Amino acid sequence: MRPTEPTHREQGGRTAHAFYYAPRNPGISGPADERPPLIVISHGGPTTATRDTLDLKVQFWTSRGFAIADVNYRGSSGYGREYRRRLNGEWGIADVEDMIAVARHLAAAGKADSRRLIVRGGSAGGYTTLAALTFHPGVFQAGASYYGISDLEVLARDTHKFESRYLDTLVGPYPAASEVYRARSPIHFVDRLSCALILFQGLEDRVVPPNQSEMMADAVRRKGLPVSYLTFAGEQHGFRRADTITRCLEAELYFYGAVFGFAIADRVEPPAIDNLS
């Protein structure tokens, strides 16, 4: 399934690119006057890019009534050097602003329900997800983090050699800019979070160790917000097993149904959700 059109949102002279996928299921049609829930996806990298190619995960969501916005925020590859450099020193700010701008643009255009906006991402995209939920509460009503980064300072100290000093460009030289790292780490500002969150983590992950997700799940749980935390033995950074990928999608779907109060048609094993009233 291809997007209906590449879309972008301009605000204050800035541009954020995204691919929008409308809900579509040949066998089912929803109420004509109901706007769909929207999942805004933040790609990993963070300086890679998403493409408008066949993605069965996108089809999983659109066939179940969700709209998708797959965002190439500032810093993404494929739009020229200037666009790529706009994330330098701005990771956790520019990418988050673009995710929010795309969500608000689509809601204002009538392509999404502003009361059911979801942000989702893995790895660096998981960081953008957590930053959006923490530093801009009230925009999104739910989020999903796949092996996401909650503490940038820990990542700068402990990351693998392949990406050593990568954050010097995206955030600032470490440890000289340690205060900036702390100020942009969602784990230190969970008190601002105001919505439901589901987290997924591989227990053999050496890029973003499990304690990054564990700390976030524990903090959200203590705050009394709905939270679900699923771990997978044998999985590393980026899930590869078919049963893991299937379990994650089904658990995430169930989580959104529980949070937004709709029943899902799929028969799935419900994930444990704390603080769900």
C-alpha positions as CSV (number, residue, x, y, z in Angstrom):
1,M,0.0,0.0,0.0
2,R,1.4,3.3,-1.1
3,P,0.7,6.6,0.7
4,T,-2.0,8.8,-0.9
5,E,0.6,11.6,-1.1
6,P,3.8,12.8,0.4
7,T,2.8,15.6,2.8
8,H,4.7,18.2,4.6
9,R,4.0,20.8,7.2
10,E,5.6,24.3,7.2
11,Q,5.7,26.3,10.4
12,G,7.9,29.3,11.0
13,G,9.8,28.7,7.8
14,R,10.6,25.1,8.7
15,T,9.5,22.1,6.7
16,A,8.8,18.6,8.0
17,H,8.2,15.8,5.5
18,A,5.9,12.8,6.0
19,F,4.0,10.1,4.2
20,Y,0.4,9.8,5.1
21,Y,-1.5,6.5,4.8
22,A,-5.2,6.6,5.3
23,P,-7.1,3.6,6.9
24,R,-8.1,1.1,4.3
25,N,-9.7,-2.3,4.5
26,P,-11.7,-3.6,1.5
27,G,-13.9,-5.8,3.7
28,I,-14.8,-3.1,6.4
29,S,-15.9,0.5,6.3
30,G,-16.2,2.7,9.4
31,P,-18.6,5.5,10.1
32,A,-18.4,8.2,7.5
33,D,-18.3,11.0,10.0
34,E,-15.6,9.5,12.3
35,R,-12.0,10.6,12.0
36,P,-9.5,7.8,12.5
37,P,-6.9,7.5,15.3
38,L,-3.5,8.5,14.0
39,I,-0.1,6.8,14.6
40,V,2.8,9.2,14.0
41,I,5.9,7.1,13.4
42,S,9.4,8.4,14.2
43,H,12.1,6.5,12.3
44,G,15.4,5.3,13.9
45,G,18.8,6.5,13.1
46,P,18.1,9.3,13.7
47,T,19.7,10.5,10.5
48,T,18.3,7.8,8.3
49,A,14.9,8.1,6.6
50,T,11.6,6.3,6.0
51,R,10.6,5.5,2.4
52,D,7.2,5.0,0.6
53,T,7.8,1.4,0.0
54,L,5.7,-1.7,0.9
55,D,5.7,-2.1,4.7
56,L,3.5,-4.8,6.1
57,K,3.6,-3.2,9.5
58,V,2.0,-0.1,8.1
59,Q,-0.7,-2.2,6.5
60,F,-1.3,-3.9,9.8
61,W,-2.4,-0.6,11.2
62,T,-4.3,0.8,8.2
63,S,-6.3,-2.4,7.8
64,R,-7.4,-2.0,11.4
65,G,-8.7,1.5,11.1
66,F,-5.7,3.6,12.0
67,A,-4.2,6.3,9.9
68,I,-0.4,6.5,9.7
69,A,2.0,9.4,9.3
70,D,5.5,8.2,8.7
71,V,7.7,11.2,9.4
72,N,11.0,12.3,7.9
73,Y,11.8,15.0,10.4
74,R,14.6,17.5,10.1
75,G,17.9,15.6,10.0
76,S,16.5,12.8,7.8
77,S,18.5,11.7,4.8
78,G,17.3,12.3,1.3
79,Y,16.3,15.9,1.3
80,G,19.7,17.5,0.9
81,R,22.6,18.5,3.1
82,E,21.0,21.5,4.6
83,Y,18.0,19.6,5.7
84,R,20.2,16.8,7.1
85,R,22.2,19.4,9.2
86,R,19.1,20.9,10.8
87,L,19.3,18.2,13.5
88,N,22.8,19.1,14.5
89,G,22.7,20.1,18.1
90,E,18.9,19.9,18.0
91,W,18.2,16.2,18.6
92,G,15.3,16.0,21.0
93,I,14.0,19.4,19.9
94,A,13.7,19.7,16.1
95,D,12.6,16.1,15.5
96,V,10.0,16.3,18.3
97,E,8.7,19.6,16.9
98,D,8.3,18.1,13.5
99,M,6.4,15.1,14.8
100,I,4.0,17.4,16.6
101,A,3.6,19.7,13.6
102,V,2.7,16.7,11.3
103,A,0.1,15.4,13.8
104,R,-1.5,18.7,14.3
105,H,-1.5,19.4,10.6
106,L,-3.3,16.2,9.8
107,A,-5.8,16.6,12.6
108,A,-6.6,20.2,11.4
109,A,-7.0,18.8,7.8
110,G,-9.6,16.3,9.1
111,K,-7.4,13.3,8.4
112,A,-7.0,12.3,12.1
113,D,-8.9,12.5,15.4
114,S,-7.1,15.0,17.6
115,R,-8.3,13.1,20.7
116,R,-6.6,9.9,19.5
117,L,-3.1,10.9,18.5
118,I,-0.4,8.3,19.1
119,V,3.4,8.6,18.7
120,R,5.5,5.5,18.1
121,G,9.2,4.7,17.3
122,G,12.1,2.4,17.9
123,S,15.7,3.1,19.1
124,A,16.4,6.7,18.2
125,G,12.7,6.9,17.2
126,G,11.9,5.6,20.6
127,Y,13.8,8.5,22.1
128,T,11.9,11.0,20.0
129,T,8.6,9.3,21.1
130,L,9.5,9.6,24.8
131,A,10.7,13.2,24.4
132,A,7.5,14.1,22.6
133,L,5.4,12.6,25.4
134,T,7.5,14.1,28.2
135,F,8.3,17.5,27.0
136,H,5.1,18.2,25.2
137,P,2.3,16.7,27.3
138,G,-1.2,16.9,26.0
139,V,-0.4,16.6,22.3
140,F,-0.4,12.8,22.1
141,Q,-2.8,10.6,24.1
142,A,-0.6,7.4,23.9
143,G,2.8,6.3,22.9
144,A,4.8,3.1,22.1
145,S,8.6,2.9,22.6
146,Y,10.6,0.1,21.1
147,Y,14.0,-0.2,22.8
148,G,13.9,3.6,23.1
149,I,16.5,5.8,24.8
150,S,15.3,7.5,28.0
151,D,18.7,8.7,29.3
152,L,21.0,10.4,26.7
153,E,23.8,10.7,29.2
154,V,24.0,7.0,29.8
155,L,23.9,6.4,26.1
156,A,26.8,8.8,25.5
157,R,28.9,6.9,28.1
158,D,27.9,3.4,27.2
159,T,27.1,3.2,23.5
160,H,28.8,0.8,21.2
161,K,32.0,1.8,19.4
162,F,30.4,2.1,16.0
163,E,28.4,5.1,17.1
164,S,31.0,6.5,19.5
165,R,30.9,10.3,19.5
166,Y,27.9,10.3,17.2
167,L,26.0,12.3,19.8
168,D,28.6,15.0,19.9
169,T,27.1,16.4,16.6
170,L,23.4,15.7,17.5
171,V,23.5,17.0,21.1
172,G,26.9,18.3,22.0
173,P,30.4,17.2,23.0
174,Y,30.3,14.9,26.1
175,P,31.0,15.4,28.9
176,A,31.3,19.2,28.4
177,A,27.6,19.3,27.4
178,S,26.4,17.0,30.2
179,E,23.8,19.5,31.3
180,V,22.3,19.5,27.9
181,Y,22.2,15.7,27.9
182,R,20.4,15.7,31.2
183,A,18.0,18.4,30.1
184,R,16.9,16.4,27.1
185,S,16.6,13.0,28.8
186,P,13.0,12.1,29.3
187,I,13.8,9.9,32.4
188,H,14.4,13.1,34.4
189,F,11.1,14.7,33.6
190,V,8.6,11.9,33.9
191,D,6.5,14.2,36.1
192,R,5.4,16.0,33.0
193,L,4.1,12.9,31.3
194,S,0.3,12.7,31.2
195,C,-0.6,9.7,29.0
196,A,-0.5,6.0,28.5
197,L,2.8,4.3,27.4
198,I,3.7,0.8,26.2
199,L,7.4,-0.2,26.0
200,F,9.1,-3.1,24.3
201,Q,12.7,-4.3,25.0
202,G,15.1,-7.0,24.0
203,L,17.0,-8.4,27.0
204,E,20.2,-8.9,25.0
205,D,20.3,-5.4,23.7
206,R,23.8,-3.9,24.0
207,V,23.0,-0.7,22.0
208,V,20.2,0.5,24.3
209,P,20.4,-1.7,27.4
210,P,17.2,-2.9,29.0
211,N,17.6,-0.5,32.0
212,Q,16.7,2.4,29.7
213,S,13.2,1.0,29.2
214,E,13.0,-0.4,32.8
215,M,13.6,3.0,34.3
216,M,10.9,4.6,32.2
217,A,8.4,1.9,32.9
218,D,9.0,2.1,36.6
219,A,8.7,5.9,36.6
220,V,5.4,5.9,34.6
221,R,4.1,3.1,36.9
222,R,4.9,5.2,40.0
223,K,3.1,8.1,38.4
224,G,-0.1,6.1,38.2
225,L,-0.4,6.3,34.4
226,P,-1.4,3.2,32.3
227,V,1.8,1.4,31.3
228,S,2.8,-1.9,29.8
229,Y,6.3,-3.2,29.6
230,L,7.1,-6.3,27.5
231,T,10.6,-7.9,27.4
232,F,11.9,-10.6,25.1
233,A,14.7,-13.0,25.9
234,G,17.2,-13.5,23.1
235,E,16.3,-10.4,21.2
236,Q,18.9,-7.7,20.6
237,H,18.6,-4.2,19.2
238,G,15.9,-4.4,16.6
239,F,13.6,-7.4,16.8
240,R,14.2,-10.2,14.3
241,R,12.1,-13.2,15.4
242,A,8.7,-13.5,13.7
243,D,6.9,-14.4,16.9
244,T,8.4,-11.4,18.7
245,I,7.3,-9.0,16.0
246,T,3.8,-10.5,15.9
247,R,3.5,-10.4,19.7
248,C,4.5,-6.7,19.7
249,L,2.0,-5.6,17.1
250,E,-0.8,-7.5,18.7
251,A,0.0,-6.3,22.2
252,E,0.3,-2.7,21.0
253,L,-3.1,-3.0,19.2
254,Y,-4.7,-4.3,22.4
255,F,-3.1,-1.6,24.4
256,Y,-4.6,1.2,22.2
257,G,-8.0,-0.5,22.4
258,A,-7.8,-0.6,26.2
259,V,-6.7,3.0,26.4
260,F,-9.2,4.4,23.9
261,G,-12.0,2.1,24.9
262,F,-12.7,0.1,21.7
263,A,-12.8,-3.6,21.2
264,I,-10.3,-5.1,18.7
265,A,-11.4,-7.9,16.3
266,D,-8.1,-9.7,16.6
267,R,-7.8,-12.6,19.0
268,V,-4.7,-11.8,21.0
269,E,-3.1,-12.5,24.3
270,P,-3.7,-9.3,26.4
271,P,-0.5,-7.7,27.7
272,A,-0.4,-6.8,31.4
273,I,-1.3,-3.1,31.8
274,D,-0.7,-1.4,35.1
275,N,-2.8,1.5,36.3
276,L,-5.6,0.9,33.8
277,S,-8.8,2.0,35.3
